[in-house]
């Protein structure tokens, strides 16, 4: 039965009641939390990817992705307020739609967190190598700093940063809210500086043609750019600590997403309008469309660079590259340094989220018990952390950032669509349950969220869709071959143990998930 083996919601909530939090966050604090969580990796790393797919039309792509995030966020907020416990979309699905759907959501979240951590590692590597080359006037061969699809052999810097973060997670080092707030400030200041310097010199002729690959290109770019918004769920999961959540949650969610969308549009306008640089897609010699992150694009970029062409789509550090080309080389280096400083914390939080999902699934009996084994000295789930770190390092070593971001988006979109569907299901099956926040116009907003997630999912490249289908098939096989027979709920074990404090996610404001 599809909706069988539901984990009792009352049992889950009993744990939350023991750990109820003080309601202290207002609309302004939520908005600031959302801005800090959303602005991050995507805008630093994926601007070049978006330009290759949509050209100047990527400005529309930012709006589309932001709107889909907005309706998904309103649905997410209702579930987060009603089920304020760890486990994210996996727990919500288990409480509403049953074990099989919950398993598939948890399985999809592996793509969201682990693959996204690999994408951020590759993005960090691009900024680090660019900074070293320009700050110290040296040329580093591509062989050891780019993956095979990008024209190199292996991306060692990306592997190193992923390994370092894994080590930090194993020994139990936690970031403080103060350090994270400083890092968020560095990112926002760097992007603001970019806007101040790039917007005044932009040339309108750089925006022509606006949509060289049509609306299909804009949709494909929106599917990739979705990665730049992931993190808004930091606002949703703060519902338990929000004063008057029915009023303040929508303000915080829509306010932060609206601010970030405007911010992103200004940044993309500065990139597109930069004089002397092309933000148009790089085409093959015969005029064909080249896939971002493909060997063909890497070869064409190398040939164009040798001929003196300046294409933002060929840069691994687009924002720093633009500033250098418009006469601000030192500021460009500083923007690169800001990315170098800020992105490792994002990798850490994504890997933390991944191990948290695995830990919860293991505690439910759906994964081997060793995955929830705690290190006797460091008090961390070291086994699954090390396994996750190995996987992230391999992703980062051999795959380009755009491909990893798209694969990550496929898992995220599936999870968000499932949460939106769960909101509708629970409105019908349990309408009287207390909801600290209720999604406004839910029978319009939730279907829009589901349709928006489906639209962006099928706007992804065919390889990402195929890989998600293969991943889902593997997930079904693992569930029926192993997890179903070992599930605690299936065996009648429905207790909800206290969550270990050392494994709790950081408090709101202490992390920047994207």
ChimeraX attribute file (.defattr): number of C-alpha atoms within 10 A of each C-alpha:
attribute: neighborCount
match mode: 1-to-1
recipient: residues
	/A:1	7
	/A:2	9
	/A:3	14
	/A:4	14
	/A:5	22
	/A:6	19
	/A:7	26
	/A:8	16
	/A:9	15
	/A:10	11
	/A:11	14
	/A:12	22
	/A:13	17
	/A:14	15
	/A:15	17
	/A:16	19
	/A:17	11
	/A:18	9
	/A:19	13
	/A:20	12
	/A:21	14
	/A:22	10
	/A:23	14
	/A:24	11
	/A:25	22
	/A:26	18
	/A:27	20
	/A:28	14
	/A:29	17
	/A:30	28
	/A:31	26
	/A:32	18
	/A:33	27
	/A:34	29
	/A:35	28
	/A:36	28
	/A:37	26
	/A:38	28
	/A:39	29
	/A:40	28
	/A:41	28
	/A:42	23
	/A:43	23
	/A:44	27
	/A:45	28
	/A:46	26
	/A:47	30
	/A:48	28
	/A:49	27
	/A:50	31
	/A:51	29
	/A:52	30
	/A:53	30
	/A:54	28
	/A:55	31
	/A:56	28
	/A:57	29
	/A:58	31
	/A:59	25
	/A:60	18
	/A:61	25
	/A:62	28
	/A:63	19
	/A:64	22
	/A:65	24
	/A:66	25
	/A:67	19
	/A:68	22
	/A:69	27
	/A:70	23
	/A:71	25
	/A:72	26
	/A:73	28
	/A:74	27
	/A:75	30
	/A:76	29
	/A:77	33
	/A:78	27
	/A:79	29
	/A:80	28
	/A:81	24
	/A:82	19
	/A:83	25
	/A:84	27
	/A:85	22
	/A:86	20
	/A:87	20
	/A:88	24
	/A:89	27
	/A:90	25
	/A:91	28
	/A:92	28
	/A:93	30
	/A:94	26
	/A:95	23
	/A:96	27
	/A:97	23
	/A:98	21
	/A:99	28
	/A:100	22
	/A:101	20
	/A:102	26
	/A:103	23
	/A:104	23
	/A:105	28
	/A:106	27
	/A:107	23
	/A:108	24
	/A:109	28
	/A:110	23
	/A:111	23
	/A:112	28
	/A:113	28
	/A:114	25
	/A:115	31
	/A:116	32
	/A:117	35
	/A:118	33
	/A:119	32
	/A:120	31
	/A:121	31
	/A:122	34
	/A:123	26
	/A:124	30
	/A:125	27
	/A:126	25
	/A:127	28
	/A:128	22
	/A:129	21
	/A:130	22
	/A:131	22
	/A:132	16
	/A:133	14
	/A:134	15
	/A:135	13
	/A:136	8
	/A:137	9
	/A:138	11
	/A:139	11
	/A:140	12
	/A:141	9
	/A:142	16
	/A:143	15
	/A:144	15
	/A:145	24
	/A:146	26
	/A:147	25
	/A:148	20
	/A:149	18
	/A:150	24
	/A:151	19
	/A:152	17
	/A:153	16
	/A:154	22
	/A:155	28
	/A:156	20
	/A:157	22
	/A:158	29
	/A:159	24
	/A:160	16
	/A:161	23
	/A:162	30
	/A:163	18
	/A:164	14
	/A:165	22
	/A:166	25
	/A:167	16
	/A:168	12
	/A:169	23
	/A:170	19
	/A:171	15
	/A:172	18
	/A:173	12
	/A:174	14
	/A:175	14
	/A:176	13
	/A:177	15
	/A:178	11
	/A:179	13
	/A:180	19
	/A:181	16
	/A:182	12
	/A:183	23
	/A:184	27
	/A:185	15
	/A:186	18
	/A:187	23
	/A:188	18
	/A:189	14
	/A:190	21
	/A:191	23
	/A:192	15
	/A:193	16
	/A:194	23
	/A:195	20
	/A:196	13
	/A:197	17
	/A:198	25
	/A:199	18
	/A:200	11
	/A:201	13
	/A:202	19
	/A:203	15
	/A:204	12
	/A:205	11
	/A:206	21
	/A:207	19
	/A:208	15
	/A:209	13
	/A:210	17
	/A:211	20
	/A:212	17
	/A:213	17
	/A:214	14
	/A:215	14
	/A:216	13
	/A:217	22
	/A:218	27
	/A:219	26
	/A:220	23
	/A:221	33
	/A:222	31
	/A:223	28
	/A:224	33
	/A:225	30
	/A:226	26
	/A:227	27
	/A:228	27
	/A:229	29
	/A:230	24
	/A:231	22
	/A:232	30
	/A:233	24
	/A:234	27
	/A:235	29
	/A:236	26
	/A:237	23
	/A:238	23
	/A:239	28
	/A:240	24
	/A:241	19
	/A:242	26
	/A:243	16
	/A:244	16
	/A:245	25
	/A:246	19
	/A:247	14
	/A:248	20
	/A:249	30
	/A:250	24
	/A:251	17
	/A:252	26
	/A:253	28
	/A:254	21
	/A:255	20
	/A:256	25
	/A:257	25
	/A:258	18
	/A:259	15
	/A:260	21
	/A:261	23
	/A:262	15
	/A:263	19
	/A:264	24
	/A:265	18
	/A:266	20
	/A:267	24
	/A:268	27
	/A:269	23
	/A:270	24
	/A:271	29
	/A:272	32
	/A:273	24
	/A:274	25
	/A:275	18
	/A:276	15
	/A:277	19
	/A:278	21
	/A:279	28
	/A:280	26
	/A:281	26
	/A:282	25
	/A:283	16
	/A:284	14
	/A:285	8
	/A:286	6
	/A:287	8
	/A:288	9
	/A:289	15
	/A:290	18
	/A:291	19
	/A:292	26
	/A:293	22
	/A:294	17
	/A:295	17
	/A:296	17
	/A:297	23
	/A:298	19
	/A:299	14
	/A:300	17
	/A:301	22
	/A:302	15
	/A:303	12
	/A:304	15
	/A:305	13
	/A:306	10
	/A:307	9
	/A:308	9
	/A:309	14
	/A:310	19
	/A:311	23
	/A:312	27
	/A:313	26
	/A:314	25
	/A:315	20
	/A:316	27
	/A:317	28
	/A:318	24
	/A:319	28
	/A:320	27
	/A:321	26
	/A:322	27
	/A:323	24
	/A:324	15
	/A:325	15
	/A:326	17
	/A:327	11
	/A:328	17
	/A:329	17
	/A:330	14
	/A:331	17
	/A:332	26
	/A:333	24
	/A:334	17
	/A:335	27
	/A:336	26
	/A:337	21
	/A:338	22
	/A:339	27
	/A:340	19
	/A:341	15
	/A:342	21
	/A:343	26
	/A:344	20
	/A:345	22
	/A:346	24
	/A:347	29
	/A:348	24
	/A:349	24
	/A:350	24
	/A:351	28
	/A:352	25
	/A:353	21
	/A:354	23
	/A:355	29
	/A:356	22
	/A:357	23
	/A:358	26
	/A:359	26
	/A:360	21
	/A:361	25
	/A:362	21
	/A:363	20
	/A:364	23
	/A:365	22
	/A:366	23
	/A:367	21
	/A:368	17
	/A:369	13
	/A:370	14
	/A:371	20
	/A:372	24
	/A:373	17
	/A:374	16
	/A:375	14
	/A:376	9
	/A:377	8
	/A:378	14
	/A:379	15
	/A:380	22
	/A:381	25
	/A:382	24
	/A:383	17
	/A:384	22
	/A:385	25
	/A:386	17
	/A:387	14
	/A:388	23
	/A:389	26
	/A:390	16
	/A:391	17
	/A:392	27
	/A:393	28
	/A:394	17
	/A:395	26
	/A:396	33
	/A:397	26
	/A:398	22
	/A:399	22
	/A:400	24
	/A:401	28
	/A:402	26
	/A:403	22
	/A:404	25
	/A:405	28
	/A:406	30
	/A:407	25
	/A:408	28
	/A:409	32
	/A:410	28
	/A:411	28
	/A:412	26
	/A:413	28
	/A:414	20
	/A:415	26
	/A:416	23
	/A:417	24
	/A:418	24
	/A:419	32
	/A:420	30
	/A:421	19
	/A:422	22
	/A:423	24
	/A:424	18
	/A:425	14
	/A:426	16
	/A:427	14
	/A:428	9
	/A:429	10
	/A:430	10
	/A:431	11
	/A:432	9
	/A:433	10
	/A:434	10
	/A:435	16
	/A:436	18
	/A:437	24
	/A:438	22
	/A:439	24
	/A:440	15
	/A:441	9
	/A:442	19
	/A:443	12
	/A:444	11
	/A:445	19
	/A:446	26
	/A:447	18
	/A:448	18
	/A:449	28
	/A:450	22
	/A:451	14
	/A:452	20
	/A:453	29
	/A:454	15
	/A:455	17
	/A:456	23
	/A:457	25
	/A:458	15
	/A:459	21
	/A:460	21
	/A:461	18
	/A:462	10
	/A:463	12
	/A:464	22
	/A:465	18
	/A:466	12
	/A:467	13
	/A:468	20
	/A:469	13
	/A:470	12
	/A:471	18
	/A:472	17
	/A:473	13
	/A:474	12
	/A:475	19
	/A:476	17
	/A:477	12
	/A:478	15
	/A:479	21
	/A:480	12
	/A:481	11
	/A:482	15
	/A:483	24
	/A:484	20
	/A:485	14
	/A:486	17
	/A:487	21
	/A:488	19
	/A:489	20
	/A:490	18
	/A:491	12
	/A:492	9
	/A:493	12
	/A:494	15
	/A:495	15
	/A:496	16
	/A:497	11
	/A:498	11
	/A:499	14
	/A:500	9
	/A:501	7
	/A:502	13
	/A:503	17
	/A:504	12
	/A:505	16
	/A:506	15
	/A:507	12
	/A:508	19
	/A:509	23
	/A:510	22
	/A:511	27
	/A:512	31
	/A:513	28
	/A:514	27
